[in-house]
Amino acid sequence: MKSGRQKRENFGAVNISKSVSDSINMDSPLINSFIGFRADLDAHQDKHERLVKTSRDITIISKRIIFNLHRCVGSLDREALFEECVKKFASVTPLISSIKQEITGLDPHQYVRAYTNGYQELVEALTFYHFLRFSTLVSFQHLAPFFQGTLLIIDYVLGVLDLTGEMMRACISSISTGDIDTPLQVLSFLSQMNLHLQQFRPFSHKELSNKLQTLTMSMLKVERACYSLTLRGCSMALYAFEDNEDRDITELY
């Protein structure tokens, strides 16, 4: 409970604040400048929130596409599942157009943190789809038109690095169905990817460094599964993967 002295001090502060505000000329250039600054900050925050919401929508659709693509592994109805994924990719186009409209005429790096997660997830879905269908890695130049020129190279690289986890899961799923060709193909793909992407390791980018480590772990897990598959068969390959799933990366060398 406030004392009488505190109440008098607060009342006096209110009176002083009111008298100061009454003495301010709201038409002065200085006040008009700050009103303009406030409008610019509000517009910046509103744009940022719209981009974050759009990015979340892209992420949701991309995750659903990746889930459908995992169903293609070992499926007899792959083409129908691929066509379903193509339709979902088409539903992302208006969202990309929305992002392009928001950032046109601005520094592309100004708002990139607002939508980078959605773009990385979409790159992951697109590259996973392209690998399952054509057994190759889709290039940045090939993806750029789909993103309407708004895709940055760093988002492409980070999205490709996320692909390695899905490749590892696809490898193990194929082993469980008795497929012995896909795991070796995935291992070759991951080995080549690891060879070329490790050149980025000297760069001081925290997220990139973490994902490069994840790439190495995924490749080594697939490598051990392929060793067991070649030497002992499918059941032992699955056992080898499960046995090493939670081990530290240094234990896998």
VMD Tcl script that draws the C-alpha trace (Angstrom):
set ca {
  {0.00 0.00 0.00}
  {1.42 3.37 -1.05}
  {2.13 6.03 1.58}
  {0.76 9.57 1.42}
  {4.16 10.89 0.35}
  {4.37 8.45 -2.58}
  {0.88 9.41 -3.72}
  {1.77 13.10 -3.62}
  {4.97 12.46 -5.59}
  {3.14 10.43 -8.23}
  {0.43 13.09 -8.50}
  {3.08 15.74 -8.92}
  {4.79 13.69 -11.66}
  {1.49 13.36 -13.52}
  {0.93 17.11 -13.33}
  {4.44 17.84 -14.58}
  {4.03 15.33 -17.45}
  {0.72 16.89 -18.39}
  {2.12 20.40 -18.32}
  {5.08 19.32 -20.48}
  {2.81 17.65 -23.02}
  {0.61 20.73 -23.18}
  {3.63 22.89 -23.91}
  {4.84 20.71 -26.81}
  {4.12 22.04 -30.26}
  {2.76 19.03 -32.16}
  {3.35 20.81 -35.45}
  {7.09 21.21 -34.92}
  {9.43 19.50 -37.45}
  {11.04 17.45 -34.66}
  {7.72 15.98 -33.50}
  {6.70 15.28 -37.10}
  {10.00 13.46 -37.60}
  {9.39 11.18 -34.63}
  {5.83 10.52 -35.80}
  {7.33 9.43 -39.11}
  {9.85 7.20 -37.33}
  {7.02 5.56 -35.40}
  {5.09 4.88 -38.60}
  {8.20 3.37 -40.23}
  {8.86 1.08 -37.24}
  {5.22 -0.05 -37.17}
  {5.34 -0.79 -40.90}
  {8.60 -2.71 -40.46}
  {7.16 -4.81 -37.64}
  {3.95 -5.51 -39.56}
  {5.94 -6.63 -42.62}
  {8.13 -8.86 -40.47}
  {5.08 -10.53 -38.87}
  {3.47 -11.14 -42.27}
  {6.66 -12.76 -43.55}
  {6.93 -14.97 -40.44}
  {3.33 -16.14 -40.89}
  {3.91 -16.90 -44.58}
  {7.09 -18.78 -43.70}
  {5.18 -20.93 -41.20}
  {2.59 -21.78 -43.86}
  {5.39 -22.81 -46.25}
  {6.96 -24.94 -43.52}
  {3.70 -26.77 -42.83}
  {3.14 -27.60 -46.50}
  {6.77 -28.66 -46.96}
  {6.65 -31.04 -44.00}
  {3.52 -32.65 -45.41}
  {5.27 -33.09 -48.76}
  {8.28 -34.73 -47.09}
  {5.94 -37.09 -45.22}
  {4.33 -38.09 -48.52}
  {7.73 -38.57 -50.15}
  {8.74 -41.04 -47.45}
  {5.68 -43.06 -48.41}
  {7.15 -43.34 -51.91}
  {10.08 -45.41 -50.61}
  {9.26 -49.02 -51.42}
  {5.76 -48.10 -52.67}
  {4.25 -49.67 -55.77}
  {2.25 -46.52 -56.45}
  {5.10 -44.03 -56.55}
  {3.84 -42.01 -59.51}
  {0.50 -41.25 -57.85}
  {2.31 -40.09 -54.71}
  {4.67 -37.97 -56.80}
  {1.72 -36.31 -58.54}
  {0.17 -35.53 -55.16}
  {3.43 -33.87 -54.11}
  {3.53 -31.81 -57.32}
  {0.07 -30.43 -56.50}
  {1.24 -29.47 -53.02}
  {4.29 -27.75 -54.48}
  {1.95 -25.72 -56.69}
  {0.06 -24.56 -53.59}
  {3.26 -22.93 -52.31}
  {3.58 -20.61 -55.33}
  {1.13 -17.95 -54.03}
  {3.02 -17.86 -50.72}
  {6.33 -17.28 -52.50}
  {4.65 -14.54 -54.55}
  {3.52 -12.94 -51.30}
  {7.08 -12.93 -49.96}
  {8.40 -11.50 -53.22}
  {5.87 -8.70 -53.07}
  {6.89 -7.88 -49.49}
  {10.64 -7.66 -50.17}
  {10.70 -6.19 -53.68}
  {12.88 -3.10 -53.76}
  {14.50 -3.89 -50.41}
  {17.81 -5.39 -49.37}
  {17.15 -9.16 -49.63}
  {19.00 -9.72 -46.36}
  {16.90 -7.25 -44.38}
  {14.01 -9.64 -43.74}
  {15.61 -12.97 -44.59}
  {15.52 -14.18 -40.98}
  {11.73 -13.87 -41.05}
  {11.25 -16.45 -43.80}
  {14.51 -18.43 -43.97}
  {13.11 -21.41 -42.03}
  {10.24 -21.85 -44.47}
  {12.56 -21.60 -47.46}
  {15.01 -24.11 -46.02}
  {12.18 -26.59 -45.40}
  {10.88 -26.08 -48.93}
  {14.36 -26.59 -50.43}
  {14.61 -29.79 -48.41}
  {11.27 -31.01 -49.81}
  {12.16 -30.06 -53.39}
  {15.60 -31.68 -53.31}
  {14.20 -34.83 -51.67}
  {11.52 -35.08 -54.36}
  {14.09 -34.56 -57.12}
  {16.40 -37.23 -55.71}
  {13.66 -39.85 -55.31}
  {12.45 -39.22 -58.83}
  {15.69 -38.58 -60.75}
  {18.47 -39.76 -58.35}
  {20.31 -36.45 -58.58}
  {20.65 -33.24 -56.57}
  {18.72 -30.33 -58.04}
  {20.91 -27.26 -58.52}
  {20.43 -23.76 -57.14}
  {20.02 -22.42 -60.69}
  {17.23 -24.90 -61.33}
  {15.36 -23.97 -58.14}
  {15.77 -20.19 -58.43}
  {12.84 -19.70 -60.88}
  {10.48 -21.64 -58.58}
  {11.33 -19.18 -55.79}
  {10.80 -16.27 -58.20}
  {14.31 -14.96 -57.60}
  {13.94 -14.67 -53.81}
  {16.07 -17.68 -52.83}
  {19.50 -16.88 -51.35}
  {22.39 -19.29 -51.81}
  {22.78 -19.75 -48.03}
  {19.14 -20.89 -47.72}
  {19.72 -23.35 -50.55}
  {22.85 -24.79 -48.89}
  {21.16 -25.08 -45.47}
  {18.12 -26.73 -47.05}
  {20.32 -29.24 -48.87}
  {22.07 -30.06 -45.59}
  {18.68 -30.75 -44.02}
  {18.07 -33.21 -46.85}
  {20.71 -35.57 -45.45}
  {18.51 -36.53 -42.49}
  {15.64 -37.46 -44.81}
  {18.05 -39.45 -46.98}
  {19.18 -41.42 -43.95}
  {15.56 -42.22 -43.01}
  {14.78 -43.22 -46.60}
  {17.81 -45.53 -46.56}
  {16.66 -47.33 -43.42}
  {13.09 -47.57 -44.73}
  {14.36 -49.19 -47.92}
  {16.39 -51.71 -45.90}
  {13.27 -52.69 -43.97}
  {11.54 -53.51 -47.27}
  {14.44 -55.66 -48.46}
  {15.77 -53.10 -50.96}
  {19.56 -53.44 -51.10}
  {20.21 -51.02 -53.99}
  {18.78 -47.80 -52.55}
  {21.00 -47.77 -49.41}
  {24.16 -48.02 -51.51}
  {22.86 -45.31 -53.83}
  {22.08 -43.06 -50.84}
  {25.53 -43.70 -49.38}
  {27.20 -42.69 -52.63}
  {25.04 -39.57 -52.80}
  {25.79 -38.55 -49.19}
  {29.50 -39.21 -49.62}
  {29.67 -36.92 -52.64}
  {27.61 -34.28 -50.85}
  {29.86 -34.47 -47.81}
  {32.96 -34.17 -49.99}
  {31.74 -31.01 -51.69}
  {30.00 -29.29 -48.77}
  {32.84 -29.69 -46.28}
  {34.59 -26.83 -48.09}
  {32.18 -24.53 -46.25}
  {33.39 -25.68 -42.83}
  {35.98 -22.87 -42.33}
  {33.18 -20.26 -42.52}
  {32.09 -18.94 -39.12}
  {28.38 -19.64 -39.52}
  {26.91 -21.43 -36.51}
  {23.91 -22.99 -38.26}
  {26.01 -24.11 -41.20}
  {28.61 -25.70 -38.92}
  {25.94 -27.60 -36.95}
  {24.32 -28.92 -40.11}
  {27.67 -29.99 -41.57}
  {28.23 -32.06 -38.45}
  {24.77 -33.57 -38.85}
  {25.62 -34.41 -42.47}
  {28.71 -36.31 -41.34}
  {26.74 -38.21 -38.69}
  {24.02 -39.17 -41.17}
  {26.56 -40.34 -43.72}
  {28.40 -42.49 -41.16}
  {25.17 -44.09 -39.94}
  {24.22 -44.98 -43.51}
  {27.75 -46.25 -44.11}
  {27.58 -48.63 -41.14}
  {24.14 -49.83 -42.21}
  {25.48 -50.54 -45.72}
  {28.44 -52.44 -44.30}
  {26.10 -54.61 -42.25}
  {23.73 -55.00 -45.20}
  {26.54 -56.20 -47.45}
  {28.05 -58.57 -44.90}
  {25.08 -59.83 -42.89}
  {21.79 -58.96 -44.58}
  {18.84 -56.63 -43.98}
  {17.95 -57.61 -40.42}
  {21.49 -57.06 -39.15}
  {21.71 -53.74 -41.02}
  {18.64 -52.46 -39.17}
  {20.14 -53.66 -35.89}
  {23.40 -51.85 -36.64}
  {21.55 -48.63 -37.36}
  {19.46 -48.79 -34.19}
  {22.51 -49.68 -32.12}
  {24.44 -46.61 -33.30}
  {21.57 -44.13 -33.59}
  {22.30 -42.37 -30.29}
  {26.09 -42.67 -30.26}
  {28.41 -39.71 -30.40}
  {29.87 -38.84 -33.79}
  {33.44 -39.58 -32.64}
  {32.43 -43.15 -31.78}
  {31.38 -43.79 -35.37}
  {34.84 -43.36 -36.87}
}
mol new
graphics top color blue
foreach p $ca { graphics top sphere $p radius 0.5 }
foreach p [lrange $ca 0 end-1] q [lrange $ca 1 end] { graphics top cylinder $p $q radius 0.2 }
display resetview
